[in-house]
Amino acid sequence: MSKKIEVFSDGSARSKSLIQLVKKLACPKCEIVVHSGVEENGRSCPSVWMDGKEVDVGKLSGDLKDNHSINFKG
């Protein structure tokens, strides 16, 4: 089953690298939606949400080789 992943971006360098990281970690079937320059429903920027639940962005940062704890694959 595919996941819906939403990235709320403020246009900063951190947001841009977070978007790239999410795209690398997500499976080809995942739907990735990037919301630019918005803070919606109390969702701060930058933030990542998967199927309506916030993902701990701290677990996504760093070297990709060490980030297998976040599973976007459906």
Predicted model as a PDB file, atoms N, CA, C, CB and O in Angstrom, pLDDT in the B-factor column:
MODEL        1                                                                  
ATOM      1  N   MET A   1       0.845  -1.173   0.000  1.00 64.00           N  
ATOM      2  CA  MET A   1       0.000   0.000   0.000  1.00 64.00           C  
ATOM      3  C   MET A   1       0.892   1.239   0.000  1.00 64.00           C  
ATOM      4  CB  MET A   1      -0.962  -0.003   1.219  1.00 64.00           C  
ATOM      5  O   MET A   1       1.884   1.292   0.727  1.00 64.00           O  
ATOM      6  N   SER A   2       0.546   2.215  -0.799  1.00 81.00           N  
ATOM      7  CA  SER A   2       1.341   3.440  -0.895  1.00 81.00           C  
ATOM      8  C   SER A   2       0.988   4.376   0.256  1.00 81.00           C  
ATOM      9  CB  SER A   2       1.110   4.144  -2.258  1.00 81.00           C  
ATOM     10  O   SER A   2      -0.084   4.283   0.855  1.00 81.00           O  
ATOM     11  N   LYS A   3       1.902   5.259   0.539  1.00 87.00           N  
ATOM     12  CA  LYS A   3       1.743   6.242   1.607  1.00 87.00           C  
ATOM     13  C   LYS A   3       1.581   7.628   1.003  1.00 87.00           C  
ATOM     14  CB  LYS A   3       2.949   6.208   2.576  1.00 87.00           C  
ATOM     15  O   LYS A   3       2.085   7.903  -0.085  1.00 87.00           O  
ATOM     16  N   LYS A   4       0.873   8.500   1.718  1.00 92.00           N  
ATOM     17  CA  LYS A   4       0.801   9.897   1.329  1.00 92.00           C  
ATOM     18  C   LYS A   4       1.748  10.657   2.245  1.00 92.00           C  
ATOM     19  CB  LYS A   4      -0.670  10.457   1.416  1.00 92.00           C  
ATOM     20  O   LYS A   4       1.558  10.689   3.461  1.00 92.00           O  
ATOM     21  N   ILE A   5       2.767  11.267   1.657  1.00 92.00           N  
ATOM     22  CA  ILE A   5       3.769  12.002   2.405  1.00 92.00           C  
ATOM     23  C   ILE A   5       3.656  13.465   2.031  1.00 92.00           C  
ATOM     24  CB  ILE A   5       5.197  11.458   2.130  1.00 92.00           C  
ATOM     25  O   ILE A   5       3.765  13.827   0.859  1.00 92.00           O  
ATOM     26  N   GLU A   6       3.437  14.310   3.036  1.00 92.00           N  
ATOM     27  CA  GLU A   6       3.337  15.744   2.816  1.00 92.00           C  
ATOM     28  C   GLU A   6       4.531  16.429   3.454  1.00 92.00           C  
ATOM     29  CB  GLU A   6       2.014  16.304   3.384  1.00 92.00           C  
ATOM     30  O   GLU A   6       4.870  16.162   4.607  1.00 92.00           O  
ATOM     31  N   VAL A   7       5.165  17.313   2.700  1.00 92.00           N  
ATOM     32  CA  VAL A   7       6.279  18.094   3.206  1.00 92.00           C  
ATOM     33  C   VAL A   7       5.848  19.558   3.191  1.00 92.00           C  
ATOM     34  CB  VAL A   7       7.584  17.864   2.354  1.00 92.00           C  
ATOM     35  O   VAL A   7       5.456  20.094   2.154  1.00 92.00           O  
ATOM     36  N   PHE A   8       5.926  20.192   4.358  1.00 91.00           N  
ATOM     37  CA  PHE A   8       5.590  21.607   4.470  1.00 91.00           C  
ATOM     38  C   PHE A   8       6.898  22.379   4.476  1.00 91.00           C  
ATOM     39  CB  PHE A   8       4.736  21.908   5.760  1.00 91.00           C  
ATOM     40  O   PHE A   8       7.697  22.251   5.404  1.00 91.00           O  
ATOM     41  N   SER A   9       7.116  23.177   3.444  1.00 89.00           N  
ATOM     42  CA  SER A   9       8.385  23.849   3.200  1.00 89.00           C  
ATOM     43  C   SER A   9       8.240  25.355   3.333  1.00 89.00           C  
ATOM     44  CB  SER A   9       8.917  23.494   1.818  1.00 89.00           C  
ATOM     45  O   SER A   9       7.236  25.939   2.925  1.00 89.00           O  
ATOM     46  N   ASP A  10       9.278  25.981   3.923  1.00 87.00           N  
ATOM     47  CA  ASP A  10       9.306  27.442   4.003  1.00 87.00           C  
ATOM     48  C   ASP A  10      10.289  28.036   2.999  1.00 87.00           C  
ATOM     49  CB  ASP A  10       9.672  27.887   5.417  1.00 87.00           C  
ATOM     50  O   ASP A  10      10.565  29.236   3.033  1.00 87.00           O  
ATOM     51  N   GLY A  11      10.818  27.198   2.107  1.00 87.00           N  
ATOM     52  CA  GLY A  11      11.734  27.671   1.076  1.00 87.00           C  
ATOM     53  C   GLY A  11      13.185  27.766   1.516  1.00 87.00           C  
ATOM     54  O   GLY A  11      14.049  28.135   0.721  1.00 87.00           O  
ATOM     55  N   SER A  12      13.466  27.437   2.770  1.00 86.00           N  
ATOM     56  CA  SER A  12      14.837  27.516   3.283  1.00 86.00           C  
ATOM     57  C   SER A  12      15.683  26.371   2.730  1.00 86.00           C  
ATOM     58  CB  SER A  12      14.842  27.485   4.827  1.00 86.00           C  
ATOM     59  O   SER A  12      15.165  25.412   2.157  1.00 86.00           O  
ATOM     60  N   ALA A  13      16.992  26.497   2.916  1.00 87.00           N  
ATOM     61  CA  ALA A  13      17.908  25.434   2.482  1.00 87.00           C  
ATOM     62  C   ALA A  13      17.596  24.138   3.224  1.00 87.00           C  
ATOM     63  CB  ALA A  13      19.384  25.848   2.718  1.00 87.00           C  
ATOM     64  O   ALA A  13      17.686  23.055   2.645  1.00 87.00           O  
ATOM     65  N   ARG A  14      17.230  24.241   4.499  1.00 85.00           N  
ATOM     66  CA  ARG A  14      16.862  23.043   5.273  1.00 85.00           C  
ATOM     67  C   ARG A  14      15.636  22.360   4.671  1.00 85.00           C  
ATOM     68  CB  ARG A  14      16.587  23.414   6.747  1.00 85.00           C  
ATOM     69  O   ARG A  14      15.597  21.135   4.558  1.00 85.00           O  
ATOM     70  N   SER A  15      14.648  23.144   4.290  1.00 87.00           N  
ATOM     71  CA  SER A  15      13.443  22.579   3.671  1.00 87.00           C  
ATOM     72  C   SER A  15      13.771  21.889   2.353  1.00 87.00           C  
ATOM     73  CB  SER A  15      12.396  23.675   3.440  1.00 87.00           C  
ATOM     74  O   SER A  15      13.266  20.803   2.069  1.00 87.00           O  
ATOM     75  N   LYS A  16      14.621  22.527   1.551  1.00 89.00           N  
ATOM     76  CA  LYS A  16      14.983  21.940   0.257  1.00 89.00           C  
ATOM     77  C   LYS A  16      15.717  20.615   0.425  1.00 89.00           C  
ATOM     78  CB  LYS A  16      15.850  22.914  -0.541  1.00 89.00           C  
ATOM     79  O   LYS A  16      15.457  19.663  -0.311  1.00 89.00           O  
ATOM     80  N   SER A  17      16.636  20.547   1.392  1.00 88.00           N  
ATOM     81  CA  SER A  17      17.347  19.284   1.596  1.00 88.00           C  
ATOM     82  C   SER A  17      16.427  18.233   2.200  1.00 88.00           C  
ATOM     83  CB  SER A  17      18.567  19.494   2.499  1.00 88.00           C  
ATOM     84  O   SER A  17      16.600  17.041   1.942  1.00 88.00           O  
ATOM     85  N   LEU A  18      15.450  18.657   3.001  1.00 89.00           N  
ATOM     86  CA  LEU A  18      14.476  17.728   3.562  1.00 89.00           C  
ATOM     87  C   LEU A  18      13.605  17.125   2.454  1.00 89.00           C  
ATOM     88  CB  LEU A  18      13.596  18.440   4.609  1.00 89.00           C  
ATOM     89  O   LEU A  18      13.304  15.931   2.476  1.00 89.00           O  
ATOM     90  N   ILE A  19      13.209  17.945   1.501  1.00 91.00           N  
ATOM     91  CA  ILE A  19      12.412  17.458   0.365  1.00 91.00           C  
ATOM     92  C   ILE A  19      13.207  16.421  -0.431  1.00 91.00           C  
ATOM     93  CB  ILE A  19      11.990  18.637  -0.558  1.00 91.00           C  
ATOM     94  O   ILE A  19      12.672  15.375  -0.800  1.00 91.00           O  
ATOM     95  N   GLN A  20      14.478  16.711  -0.693  1.00 91.00           N  
ATOM     96  CA  GLN A  20      15.327  15.766  -1.424  1.00 91.00           C  
ATOM     97  C   GLN A  20      15.463  14.451  -0.668  1.00 91.00           C  
ATOM     98  CB  GLN A  20      16.713  16.373  -1.671  1.00 91.00           C  
ATOM     99  O   GLN A  20      15.410  13.376  -1.266  1.00 91.00           O  
ATOM    100  N   LEU A  21      15.638  14.537   0.644  1.00 90.00           N  
ATOM    101  CA  LEU A  21      15.789  13.335   1.459  1.00 90.00           C  
ATOM    102  C   LEU A  21      14.524  12.495   1.445  1.00 90.00           C  
ATOM    103  CB  LEU A  21      16.150  13.706   2.889  1.00 90.00           C  
ATOM    104  O   LEU A  21      14.587  11.272   1.318  1.00 90.00           O  
ATOM    105  N   VAL A  22      13.373  13.149   1.575  1.00 90.00           N  
ATOM    106  CA  VAL A  22      12.093  12.424   1.556  1.00 90.00           C  
ATOM    107  C   VAL A  22      11.911  11.717   0.217  1.00 90.00           C  
ATOM    108  CB  VAL A  22      10.907  13.392   1.819  1.00 90.00           C  
ATOM    109  O   VAL A  22      11.459  10.573   0.176  1.00 90.00           O  
ATOM    110  N   LYS A  23      12.257  12.389  -0.870  1.00 90.00           N  
ATOM    111  CA  LYS A  23      12.126  11.777  -2.193  1.00 90.00           C  
ATOM    112  C   LYS A  23      13.038  10.564  -2.350  1.00 90.00           C  
ATOM    113  CB  LYS A  23      12.437  12.800  -3.276  1.00 90.00           C  
ATOM    114  O   LYS A  23      12.676   9.599  -3.023  1.00 90.00           O  
ATOM    115  N   LYS A  24      14.219  10.609  -1.732  1.00 86.00           N  
ATOM    116  CA  LYS A  24      15.137   9.466  -1.799  1.00 86.00           C  
ATOM    117  C   LYS A  24      14.648   8.293  -0.963  1.00 86.00           C  
ATOM    118  CB  LYS A  24      16.526   9.880  -1.337  1.00 86.00           C  
ATOM    119  O   LYS A  24      14.846   7.137  -1.338  1.00 86.00           O  
ATOM    120  N   LEU A  25      14.006   8.584   0.177  1.00 85.00           N  
ATOM    121  CA  LEU A  25      13.565   7.527   1.087  1.00 85.00           C  
ATOM    122  C   LEU A  25      12.230   6.904   0.687  1.00 85.00           C  
ATOM    123  CB  LEU A  25      13.459   8.074   2.484  1.00 85.00           C  
ATOM    124  O   LEU A  25      11.956   5.749   1.014  1.00 85.00           O  
ATOM    125  N   ALA A  26      11.410   7.660  -0.013  1.00 84.00           N  
ATOM    126  CA  ALA A  26      10.069   7.190  -0.360  1.00 84.00           C  
ATOM    127  C   ALA A  26      10.115   6.162  -1.485  1.00 84.00           C  
ATOM    128  CB  ALA A  26       9.183   8.367  -0.765  1.00 84.00           C  
ATOM    129  O   ALA A  26      10.991   6.190  -2.349  1.00 84.00           O  
ATOM    130  N   CYS A  27       9.151   5.262  -1.444  1.00 84.00           N  
ATOM    131  CA  CYS A  27       9.062   4.270  -2.514  1.00 84.00           C  
ATOM    132  C   CYS A  27       8.421   4.904  -3.747  1.00 84.00           C  
ATOM    133  CB  CYS A  27       8.250   3.026  -2.052  1.00 84.00           C  
ATOM    134  O   CYS A  27       7.790   5.956  -3.636  1.00 84.00           O  
ATOM    135  N   PRO A  28       8.570   4.286  -4.913  1.00 86.00           N  
ATOM    136  CA  PRO A  28       8.005   4.857  -6.143  1.00 86.00           C  
ATOM    137  C   PRO A  28       6.477   4.999  -6.113  1.00 86.00           C  
ATOM    138  CB  PRO A  28       8.399   3.999  -7.319  1.00 86.00           C  
ATOM    139  O   PRO A  28       5.921   5.824  -6.838  1.00 86.00           O  
ATOM    140  N   LYS A  29       5.805   4.213  -5.292  1.00 89.00           N  
ATOM    141  CA  LYS A  29       4.345   4.268  -5.223  1.00 89.00           C  
ATOM    142  C   LYS A  29       3.833   5.339  -4.267  1.00 89.00           C  
ATOM    143  CB  LYS A  29       3.806   2.928  -4.807  1.00 89.00           C  
ATOM    144  O   LYS A  29       2.652   5.683  -4.296  1.00 89.00           O  
ATOM    145  N   CYS A  30       4.723   5.872  -3.414  1.00 89.00           N  
ATOM    146  CA  CYS A  30       4.314   6.891  -2.451  1.00 89.00           C  
ATOM    147  C   CYS A  30       3.928   8.180  -3.156  1.00 89.00           C  
ATOM    148  CB  CYS A  30       5.433   7.158  -1.445  1.00 89.00           C  
ATOM    149  O   CYS A  30       4.548   8.581  -4.141  1.00 89.00           O  
ATOM    150  N   GLU A  31       2.898   8.816  -2.635  1.00 93.00           N  
ATOM    151  CA  GLU A  31       2.484  10.121  -3.144  1.00 93.00           C  
ATOM    152  C   GLU A  31       3.168  11.183  -2.283  1.00 93.00           C  
ATOM    153  CB  GLU A  31       0.909  10.283  -3.122  1.00 93.00           C  
ATOM    154  O   GLU A  31       2.960  11.232  -1.071  1.00 93.00           O  
ATOM    155  N   ILE A  32       3.977  12.025  -2.906  1.00 93.00           N  
ATOM    156  CA  ILE A  32       4.674  13.091  -2.192  1.00 93.00           C  
ATOM    157  C   ILE A  32       4.075  14.418  -2.619  1.00 93.00           C  
ATOM    158  CB  ILE A  32       6.211  13.055  -2.467  1.00 93.00           C  
ATOM    159  O   ILE A  32       4.048  14.758  -3.801  1.00 93.00           O  
ATOM    160  N   VAL A  33       3.591  15.164  -1.622  1.00 94.00           N  
ATOM    161  CA  VAL A  33       3.000  16.475  -1.866  1.00 94.00           C  
ATOM    162  C   VAL A  33       3.835  17.494  -1.110  1.00 94.00           C  
ATOM    163  CB  VAL A  33       1.491  16.528  -1.425  1.00 94.00           C  
ATOM    164  O   VAL A  33       4.042  17.364   0.097  1.00 94.00           O  
ATOM    165  N   VAL A  34       4.315  18.508  -1.821  1.00 93.00           N  
ATOM    166  CA  VAL A  34       5.103  19.568  -1.192  1.00 93.00           C  
ATOM    167  C   VAL A  34       4.246  20.823  -1.127  1.00 93.00           C  
ATOM    168  CB  VAL A  34       6.434  19.834  -1.975  1.00 93.00           C  
ATOM    169  O   VAL A  34       3.772  21.323  -2.147  1.00 93.00           O  
ATOM    170  N   HIS A  35       4.058  21.321   0.079  1.00 90.00           N  
ATOM    171  CA  HIS A  35       3.322  22.569   0.303  1.00 90.00           C  
ATOM    172  C   HIS A  35       4.365  23.657   0.527  1.00 90.00           C  
ATOM    173  CB  HIS A  35       2.319  22.457   1.535  1.00 90.00           C  
ATOM    174  O   HIS A  35       5.135  23.590   1.485  1.00 90.00           O  
ATOM    175  N   SER A  36       4.397  24.640  -0.336  1.00 85.00           N  
ATOM    176  CA  SER A  36       5.421  25.691  -0.269  1.00 85.00           C  
ATOM    177  C   SER A  36       4.909  26.929   0.435  1.00 85.00           C  
ATOM    178  CB  SER A  36       5.896  26.060  -1.665  1.00 85.00           C  
ATOM    179  O   SER A  36       3.839  27.450   0.122  1.00 85.00           O  
ATOM    180  N   GLY A  37       5.700  27.391   1.398  1.00 71.00           N  
ATOM    181  CA  GLY A  37       5.436  28.654   2.054  1.00 71.00           C  
ATOM    182  C   GLY A  37       4.140  28.734   2.817  1.00 71.00           C  
ATOM    183  O   GLY A  37       3.560  29.812   2.946  1.00 71.00           O  
ATOM    184  N   VAL A  38       3.679  27.617   3.324  1.00 62.00           N  
ATOM    185  CA  VAL A  38       2.425  27.625   4.059  1.00 62.00           C  
ATOM    186  C   VAL A  38       2.599  26.984   5.424  1.00 62.00           C  
ATOM    187  CB  VAL A  38       1.336  26.905   3.271  1.00 62.00           C  
ATOM    188  O   VAL A  38       3.442  26.109   5.622  1.00 62.00           O  
ATOM    189  N   GLU A  39       1.790  27.435   6.347  1.00 60.00           N  
ATOM    190  CA  GLU A  39       1.653  26.782   7.638  1.00 60.00           C  
ATOM    191  C   GLU A  39       0.174  26.462   7.750  1.00 60.00           C  
ATOM    192  CB  GLU A  39       2.177  27.688   8.849  1.00 60.00           C  
ATOM    193  O   GLU A  39      -0.663  27.357   7.873  1.00 60.00           O  
ATOM    194  N   GLU A  40      -0.128  25.201   7.706  1.00 59.00           N  
ATOM    195  CA  GLU A  40      -1.511  24.774   7.569  1.00 59.00           C  
ATOM    196  C   GLU A  40      -1.902  23.872   8.732  1.00 59.00           C  
ATOM    197  CB  GLU A  40      -1.723  24.051   6.233  1.00 59.00           C  
ATOM    198  O   GLU A  40      -1.161  22.954   9.082  1.00 59.00           O  
ATOM    199  N   ASN A  41      -3.047  24.123   9.324  1.00 61.00           N  
ATOM    200  CA  ASN A  41      -3.566  23.296  10.415  1.00 61.00           C  
ATOM    201  C   ASN A  41      -2.537  23.094  11.529  1.00 61.00           C  
ATOM    202  CB  ASN A  41      -4.008  21.943   9.875  1.00 61.00           C  
ATOM    203  O   ASN A  41      -2.438  22.003  12.091  1.00 61.00           O  
ATOM    204  N   GLY A  42      -1.778  24.131  11.846  1.00 62.00           N  
ATOM    205  CA  GLY A  42      -0.791  24.037  12.909  1.00 62.00           C  
ATOM    206  C   GLY A  42       0.465  23.284  12.535  1.00 62.00           C  
ATOM    207  O   GLY A  42       1.278  22.974  13.406  1.00 62.00           O  
ATOM    208  N   ARG A  43       0.640  22.986  11.281  1.00 67.00           N  
ATOM    209  CA  ARG A  43       1.830  22.270  10.821  1.00 67.00           C  
ATOM    210  C   ARG A  43       2.920  23.285  10.499  1.00 67.00           C  
ATOM    211  CB  ARG A  43       1.509  21.385   9.576  1.00 67.00           C  
ATOM    212  O   ARG A  43       2.785  24.084   9.572  1.00 67.00           O  
ATOM    213  N   SER A  44       3.983  23.245  11.260  1.00 70.00           N  
ATOM    214  CA  SER A  44       5.055  24.213  11.069  1.00 70.00           C  
ATOM    215  C   SER A  44       5.934  23.831   9.885  1.00 70.00           C  
ATOM    216  CB  SER A  44       5.901  24.327  12.335  1.00 70.00           C  
ATOM    217  O   SER A  44       5.875  22.710   9.379  1.00 70.00           O  
ATOM    218  N   CYS A  45       6.738  24.780   9.462  1.00 76.00           N  
ATOM    219  CA  CYS A  45       7.645  24.566   8.331  1.00 76.00           C  
ATOM    220  C   CYS A  45       9.074  24.597   8.830  1.00 76.00           C  
ATOM    221  CB  CYS A  45       7.429  25.633   7.225  1.00 76.00           C  
ATOM    222  O   CYS A  45       9.389  25.462   9.648  1.00 76.00           O  
ATOM    223  N   PRO A  46       9.936  23.738   8.408  1.00 84.00           N  
ATOM    224  CA  PRO A  46       9.630  22.552   7.605  1.00 84.00           C  
ATOM    225  C   PRO A  46       9.139  21.414   8.491  1.00 84.00           C  
ATOM    226  CB  PRO A  46      10.867  22.106   6.807  1.00 84.00           C  
ATOM    227  O   PRO A  46       9.553  21.281   9.643  1.00 84.00           O  
ATOM    228  N   SER A  47       8.265  20.613   7.945  1.00 88.00           N  
ATOM    229  CA  SER A  47       7.796  19.419   8.632  1.00 88.00           C  
ATOM    230  C   SER A  47       7.377  18.378   7.608  1.00 88.00           C  
ATOM    231  CB  SER A  47       6.627  19.751   9.582  1.00 88.00           C  
ATOM    232  O   SER A  47       7.095  18.691   6.452  1.00 88.00           O  
ATOM    233  N   VAL A  48       7.342  17.125   8.065  1.00 90.00           N  
ATOM    234  CA  VAL A  48       6.972  16.003   7.202  1.00 90.00           C  
ATOM    235  C   VAL A  48       5.836  15.253   7.878  1.00 90.00           C  
ATOM    236  CB  VAL A  48       8.196  15.054   6.927  1.00 90.00           C  
ATOM    237  O   VAL A  48       5.880  14.975   9.077  1.00 90.00           O  
ATOM    238  N   TRP A  49       4.824  14.933   7.095  1.00 90.00           N  
ATOM    239  CA  TRP A  49       3.666  14.198   7.600  1.00 90.00           C  
ATOM    240  C   TRP A  49       3.432  12.996   6.697  1.00 90.00           C  
ATOM    241  CB  TRP A  49       2.394  15.110   7.663  1.00 90.00           C  
ATOM    242  O   TRP A  49       3.484  13.112   5.472  1.00 90.00           O  
ATOM    243  N   MET A  50       3.176  11.848   7.301  1.00 89.00           N  
ATOM    244  CA  MET A  50       2.909  10.630   6.536  1.00 89.00           C  
ATOM    245  C   MET A  50       1.562  10.078   6.978  1.00 89.00           C  
ATOM    246  CB  MET A  50       4.046   9.568   6.732  1.00 89.00           C  
ATOM    247  O   MET A  50       1.359   9.759   8.150  1.00 89.00           O  
ATOM    248  N   ASP A  51       0.656   9.971   6.030  1.00 89.00           N  
ATOM    249  CA  ASP A  51      -0.702   9.503   6.298  1.00 89.00           C  
ATOM    250  C   ASP A  51      -1.332  10.234   7.483  1.00 89.00           C  
ATOM    251  CB  ASP A  51      -0.695   8.003   6.559  1.00 89.00           C  
ATOM    252  O   ASP A  51      -1.993   9.627   8.325  1.00 89.00           O  
ATOM    253  N   GLY A  52      -1.111  11.573   7.532  1.00 88.00           N  
ATOM    254  CA  GLY A  52      -1.736  12.399   8.541  1.00 88.00           C  
ATOM    255  C   GLY A  52      -1.026  12.449   9.878  1.00 88.00           C  
ATOM    256  O   GLY A  52      -1.506  13.113  10.797  1.00 88.00           O  
ATOM    257  N   LYS A  53       0.104  11.767  10.019  1.00 89.00           N  
ATOM    258  CA  LYS A  53       0.846  11.771  11.279  1.00 89.00           C  
ATOM    259  C   LYS A  53       2.219  12.384  11.054  1.00 89.00           C  
ATOM    260  CB  LYS A  53       0.975  10.337  11.855  1.00 89.00           C  
ATOM    261  O   LYS A  53       2.885  12.097  10.060  1.00 89.00           O  
ATOM    262  N   GLU A  54       2.638  13.240  12.000  1.00 88.00           N  
ATOM    263  CA  GLU A  54       3.923  13.906  11.857  1.00 88.00           C  
ATOM    264  C   GLU A  54       5.076  12.916  12.033  1.00 88.00           C  
ATOM    265  CB  GLU A  54       4.045  15.048  12.870  1.00 88.00           C  
ATOM    266  O   GLU A  54       5.067  12.060  12.917  1.00 88.00           O  
ATOM    267  N   VAL A  55       6.069  13.071  11.152  1.00 87.00           N  
ATOM    268  CA  VAL A  55       7.287  12.260  11.192  1.00 87.00           C  
ATOM    269  C   VAL A  55       8.340  13.071  11.945  1.00 87.00           C  
ATOM    270  CB  VAL A  55       7.785  11.872   9.736  1.00 87.00           C  
ATOM    271  O   VAL A  55       8.456  14.279  11.743  1.00 87.00           O  
ATOM    272  N   ASP A  56       9.096  12.414  12.801  1.00 85.00           N  
ATOM    273  CA  ASP A  56      10.179  13.077  13.531  1.00 85.00           C  
ATOM    274  C   ASP A  56      11.276  13.440  12.536  1.00 85.00           C  
ATOM    275  CB  ASP A  56      10.740  12.163  14.678  1.00 85.00           C  
ATOM    276  O   ASP A  56      12.030  12.573  12.095  1.00 85.00           O  
ATOM    277  N   VAL A  57      11.365  14.711  12.185  1.00 80.00           N  
ATOM    278  CA  VAL A  57      12.322  15.175  11.181  1.00 80.00           C  
ATOM    279  C   VAL A  57      13.754  14.896  11.629  1.00 80.00           C  
ATOM    280  CB  VAL A  57      12.133  16.678  10.912  1.00 80.00           C  
ATOM    281  O   VAL A  57      14.629  14.684  10.790  1.00 80.00           O  
ATOM    282  N   GLY A  58      14.004  14.891  12.924  1.00 77.00           N  
ATOM    283  CA  GLY A  58      15.332  14.603  13.438  1.00 77.00           C  
ATOM    284  C   GLY A  58      15.828  13.229  13.047  1.00 77.00           C  
ATOM    285  O   GLY A  58      17.033  13.025  12.897  1.00 77.00           O  
ATOM    286  N   LYS A  59      14.917  12.279  12.879  1.00 75.00           N  
ATOM    287  CA  LYS A  59      15.306  10.933  12.470  1.00 75.00           C  
ATOM    288  C   LYS A  59      15.612  10.861  10.981  1.00 75.00           C  
ATOM    289  CB  LYS A  59      14.211   9.943  12.818  1.00 75.00           C  
ATOM    290  O   LYS A  59      16.194   9.881  10.516  1.00 75.00           O  
ATOM    291  N   LEU A  60      15.229  11.884  10.230  1.00 71.00           N  
ATOM    292  CA  LEU A  60      15.485  11.904   8.798  1.00 71.00           C  
ATOM    293  C   LEU A  60      16.791  12.591   8.455  1.00 71.00           C  
ATOM    294  CB  LEU A  60      14.355  12.584   8.082  1.00 71.00           C  
ATOM    295  O   LEU A  60      17.299  12.413   7.348  1.00 71.00           O  
ATOM    296  N   SER A  61      17.348  13.362   9.359  1.00 53.00           N  
ATOM    297  CA  SER A  61      18.544  14.128   9.048  1.00 53.00           C  
ATOM    298  C   SER A  61      19.788  13.261   9.129  1.00 53.00           C  
ATOM    299  CB  SER A  61      18.672  15.313   9.986  1.00 53.00           C  
ATOM    300  O   SER A  61      19.784  12.197   9.748  1.00 53.00           O  
ATOM    301  N   GLY A  62      20.844  13.730   8.498  1.00 46.00           N  
ATOM    302  CA  GLY A  62      22.119  13.010   8.534  1.00 46.00           C  
ATOM    303  C   GLY A  62      22.336  12.168   7.306  1.00 46.00           C  
ATOM    304  O   GLY A  62      21.710  12.388   6.268  1.00 46.00           O  
ATOM    305  N   ASP A  63      23.218  11.209   7.422  1.00 45.00           N  
ATOM    306  CA  ASP A  63      23.605  10.349   6.309  1.00 45.00           C  
ATOM    307  C   ASP A  63      22.495   9.355   5.989  1.00 45.00           C  
ATOM    308  CB  ASP A  63      24.910   9.606   6.630  1.00 45.00           C  
ATOM    309  O   ASP A  63      21.973   8.692   6.885  1.00 45.00           O  
ATOM    310  N   LEU A  64      22.140   9.254   4.721  1.00 40.00           N  
ATOM    311  CA  LEU A  64      21.085   8.332   4.314  1.00 40.00           C  
ATOM    312  C   LEU A  64      21.371   6.887   4.723  1.00 40.00           C  
ATOM    313  CB  LEU A  64      20.894   8.405   2.821  1.00 40.00           C  
ATOM    314  O   LEU A  64      20.440   6.139   5.021  1.00 40.00           O  
ATOM    315  N   LYS A  65      22.626   6.491   4.742  1.00 42.00           N  
ATOM    316  CA  LYS A  65      22.976   5.110   5.066  1.00 42.00           C  
ATOM    317  C   LYS A  65      22.555   4.739   6.474  1.00 42.00           C  
ATOM    318  CB  LYS A  65      24.464   4.894   4.905  1.00 42.00           C  
ATOM    319  O   LYS A  65      22.361   3.561   6.774  1.00 42.00           O  
ATOM    320  N   ASP A  66      22.410   5.740   7.348  1.00 40.00           N  
ATOM    321  CA  ASP A  66      22.066   5.487   8.736  1.00 40.00           C  
ATOM    322  C   ASP A  66      20.601   5.753   9.055  1.00 40.00           C  
ATOM    323  CB  ASP A  66      22.925   6.320   9.622  1.00 40.00           C  
ATOM    324  O   ASP A  66      20.217   5.731  10.224  1.00 40.00           O  
ATOM    325  N   ASN A  67      19.782   6.003   8.051  1.00 38.00           N  
ATOM    326  CA  ASN A  67      18.393   6.384   8.291  1.00 38.00           C  
ATOM    327  C   ASN A  67      17.395   5.323   7.848  1.00 38.00           C  
ATOM    328  CB  ASN A  67      18.094   7.673   7.586  1.00 38.00           C  
ATOM    329  O   ASN A  67      16.447   5.623   7.122  1.00 38.00           O  
ATOM    330  N   HIS A  68      17.601   4.115   8.273  1.00 39.00           N  
ATOM    331  CA  HIS A  68      16.669   3.063   7.888  1.00 39.00           C  
ATOM    332  C   HIS A  68      15.556   2.873   8.916  1.00 39.00           C  
ATOM    333  CB  HIS A  68      17.414   1.760   7.693  1.00 39.00           C  
ATOM    334  O   HIS A  68      14.735   1.965   8.784  1.00 39.00           O  
ATOM    335  N   SER A  69      15.526   3.731   9.945  1.00 42.00           N  
ATOM    336  CA  SER A  69      14.479   3.619  10.957  1.00 42.00           C  
ATOM    337  C   SER A  69      13.159   4.205  10.473  1.00 42.00           C  
ATOM    338  CB  SER A  69      14.912   4.313  12.236  1.00 42.00           C  
ATOM    339  O   SER A  69      12.103   3.869  11.009  1.00 42.00           O  
ATOM    340  N   ILE A  70      13.203   5.069   9.474  1.00 52.00           N  
ATOM    341  CA  ILE A  70      11.982   5.633   8.911  1.00 52.00           C  
ATOM    342  C   ILE A  70      11.650   4.850   7.653  1.00 52.00           C  
ATOM    343  CB  ILE A  70      12.138   7.163   8.606  1.00 52.00           C  
ATOM    344  O   ILE A  70      12.428   4.827   6.699  1.00 52.00           O  
ATOM    345  N   ASN A  71      10.497   4.215   7.659  1.00 54.00           N  
ATOM    346  CA  ASN A  71      10.120   3.383   6.522  1.00 54.00           C  
ATOM    347  C   ASN A  71       8.939   4.020   5.808  1.00 54.00           C  
ATOM    348  CB  ASN A  71       9.776   1.941   6.975  1.00 54.00           C  
ATOM    349  O   ASN A  71       7.804   3.918   6.274  1.00 54.00           O  
ATOM    350  N   PHE A  72       9.191   4.671   4.689  1.00 55.00           N  
ATOM    351  CA  PHE A  72       8.129   5.241   3.886  1.00 55.00           C  
ATOM    352  C   PHE A  72       7.515   4.207   2.945  1.00 55.00           C  
ATOM    353  CB  PHE A  72       8.653   6.418   3.094  1.00 55.00           C  
ATOM    354  O   PHE A  72       6.461   4.449   2.357  1.00 55.00           O  
ATOM    355  N   LYS A  73       8.153   3.088   2.806  1.00 49.00           N  
ATOM    356  CA  LYS A  73       7.675   2.096   1.840  1.00 49.00           C  
ATOM    357  C   LYS A  73       6.377   1.479   2.301  1.00 49.00           C  
ATOM    358  CB  LYS A  73       8.719   1.007   1.619  1.00 49.00           C  
ATOM    359  O   LYS A  73       6.199   1.159   3.477  1.00 49.00           O  
ATOM    360  N   GLY A  74       5.462   1.315   1.341  1.00 46.00           N  
ATOM    361  CA  GLY A  74       4.128   0.836   1.666  1.00 46.00           C  
ATOM    362  C   GLY A  74       3.973  -0.627   1.730  1.00 46.00           C  
ATOM    363  O   GLY A  74       2.878  -1.121   1.999  1.00 46.00           O  
TER     364      GLY A  74                                                      
ENDMDL                                                                          
END                                                                             
